[in-house]
Amino acid sequence: MRLQGRVRVAMAILLATGVSCGGFAPVRWQGLQDEETAGPVWPEPPAPARVAWQGAYEARSDGYIRPHGLGLAADGSLCVADPPSRIVWRQDAEGRTKRVGEDDLRLPVDCAFLPDGSLMVADSMLGRVLIFDQRRRLVGESASEAFERPVSLAVDAKRGRVIAADSSAHRLVVLSFEGTVQATIGRRGTAPGEFNYPVAVTLGDGGRIIVVDSMNFRVQILDSEGRPITAFGVAGDGPGTFSRPRGVAVDGQGNIWVADALFDNVQIFDRRGRLLLAVGSQGRGRGEFWMPADVVAAGGRVLVADAYNRRVQAFELLATGATTP
């Protein structure tokens, strides 16, 4: 069937088979089996499927403890920040896994790939952003006074910069690829362009900066210079509202995915902030979550850090009817 073929292609791309350098296999890929025709889809039949479950990187005994922040590279590599382990897992497209920062990190909460393949890591306990080269050596870090509590990173390769969310300082920090502060955006408040504990940041079309403004219970969209464009969301317990919003990503159609740790789901919005679909519910099964912490996307593939289920789940975007503002 059509879904099965797509899943096989995705699995070939991800190829997390549990085989890694030196026999080190801390995670394994669990996807659809050959005899299965389809996994969970959203919305449920008979409505046309828009999102399909692909599988999950699941932790073995020596794998993830609490996968928190995620990063994707252009070559398909994945990084997973694991705060309780005090390390970042770096997985290449063939499933080979390496530990990064064992002697240097204290509470890594997010990670991102720089264009040269280096890894930038936000450590909220150290209050710094650290840079590791492809050989996992610490080669740079931000100044000690640059951050109070960095929690999220978004790489803007076109403009040669990184946007970091500094949650306790209620602002965004613009960094060079070497970790030097270039600018700051925002301050504490409720007005457009102000923040109350920003916890996640990603980039949209044209370098737009998309921020989960957690304690204002909204997602803000800024232009590439940090000027506010629009915002959506309110506190609540129903569709389209937020309770404990965490990760954010933009898929290949421009839709905005927001993970909510208390709803145990991911809500998908169009560019204008209109709710399209909610994916998942509380649980341990396929497409279910226990306090999802982050989301990353590359084209039609979306990964969710399912923190307390000790796994990273993968989904495929089929169609969501994205619109252009």
C-alpha positions, -999 to +999 in steps of 0.1 A: +000+000+000+010+036-005+017+044+032+038+013+036+060+023+006+065+057+021+075+043+054+100+020+038+116+050+020+117+069+053+133+040+071+159+038+044+167+074+050+168+072+087+182+036+088+185+035+126+190-002+127+209-004+160+242-009+143+269+016+153+306+020+156+323-005+178+290-023+184+277+006+204+239+006+199+222+027+226+191+032+205+172+012+179+147+020+152+112+005+156+090+010+125+063-008+106+069-045+100+067-060+066+033-076+073+018-044+084+000-022+058-001+010+078+005+026+112-015+053+130-026+083+109-042+116+117-070+124+114-085+090+119-104+073+090-126+079+071-111+114+069-082+117+045-049+111+062-027+141+067+000+128+090+014+092+093+035+076+120+068+063+107+085+048+137+107+057+166+142+057+179+138+038+211+164+037+240+181+006+250+193+003+286+223+025+279+205+049+256+184+080+261+173+088+296+151+119+288+155+131+252+149+168+253+163+190+225+166+178+189+186+190+159+187+178+123+215+182+097+212+184+060+228+150+056+201+134+078+222+133+110+204+138+143+215+152+176+196+145+208+202+166+240+198+143+270+199+164+302+200+136+328+228+119+309+248+152+307+256+144+271+244+149+235+238+119+213+250+124+178+235+099+153+245+098+116+221+088+088+233+052+091+225+049+128+260+052+141+259+069+175+284+088+194+284+106+228+293+143+227+304+165+257+308+138+284+335+159+302+321+194+294+283+194+297+262+197+329+226+201+316+224+201+278+189+210+268+192+217+231+215+211+201+219+223+166+242+215+136+262+243+122+269+244+084+304+229+088+290+199+107+300+212+141+275+209+169+263+238+190+248+229+224+228+250+249+236+241+285+211+257+309+231+249+340+264+263+327+245+292+313+265+290+281+264+277+245+292+253+236+306+243+202+320+208+194+336+199+161+330+168+142+356+149+162+336+159+194+362+182+207+351+214+225+363+242+202+344+272+214+317+287+237+298+318+244+310+343+270+299+337+306+278+369+306+260+362+273+232+341+289+213+335+320+196+302+309+200+293+272+173+267+262+169+266+225+189+271+193+179+278+156+206+280+130+202+307+102+227+294+077+217+321+051+225+349+074+254+333+092+240+333+127+222+314+154+191+325+173+191+313+209+163+316+234+175+328+268+145+318+289+153+334+323+164+366+307+131+367+286+149+375+254+165+361+222+203+362+217+217+364+182+251+346+180+278+342+154+288+306+145+317+311+169+294+319+198+299+357+198+269+378+207+258+400+179+224+413+192+196+407+216+158+407+208+130+414+233+125+419+270+101+407+296+065+416+290+032+408+272+033+433+244+042+421+208+079+414+207+082+409+244+085+375+261+077+357+293+100+326+295+107+319+258+115+281+256+118+273+219+128+290+187+128+280+150+130+297+117+104+300+090+102+314+054+124+344+048+142+340+080+111+346+101+118+339+138+091+317+155+092+316+193+073+296+219+065+323+244+056+298+271+042+318+300+024+342+277+009+310+263+014+320+227+036+316+197+051+348+183+063+353+148+090+379+142+106+391+109+143+383+103+153+415+122+132+406+153+103+429+146+069+414+156+046+403+128+019+383+146+011+359+174-014+332+181-025+311+211-040+316+246-039+296+278-065+269+279-073+232+277-089+229+243-078+227+207-057+256+196-048+267+231-017+260+251-010+246+286+028+239+286+040+247+251+076+234+245+091+226+211+083+242+178+092+234+142+082+244+107+075+216+081+081+216+044+047+232+037+052+261+061+030+247+089+040+252+125+042+222+148+040+230+186+046+203+213+026+207+245+040+188+275+007+188+294-016+180+265+008+152+255+003+161+219+016+182+190-007+208+174-002+218+138-010+254+128-009+271+094+012+302+088-016+324+101-019+305+134-051+286+125-053+251+139-051+224+113-047+192+133-037+177+167-014+146+166-011+122+195-024+118+231-011+106+264+003+070+264+032+048+254+019+034+221+026+045+186+020+082+181+013+087+219+034+109+241+045+114+277+056+150+280+069+158+245+098+182+248+108+193+213+100+190+176+122+193+145+113+191+108+130+186+075+107+187+045+080+162+050+097+145+080+090+155+116+107+142+147+093+146+183+113+142+215+090+120+235+109+126+268+094+103+294+089+075+269+126+076+262+123+078+225+122+101+195+091+095+173+091+101+135+061+113+115+055+119+078+036+149+065+011+138+039-010+170+033-023+197+056-035+223+032-010+250+041-018+285+030+003+315+022-002+346+043 
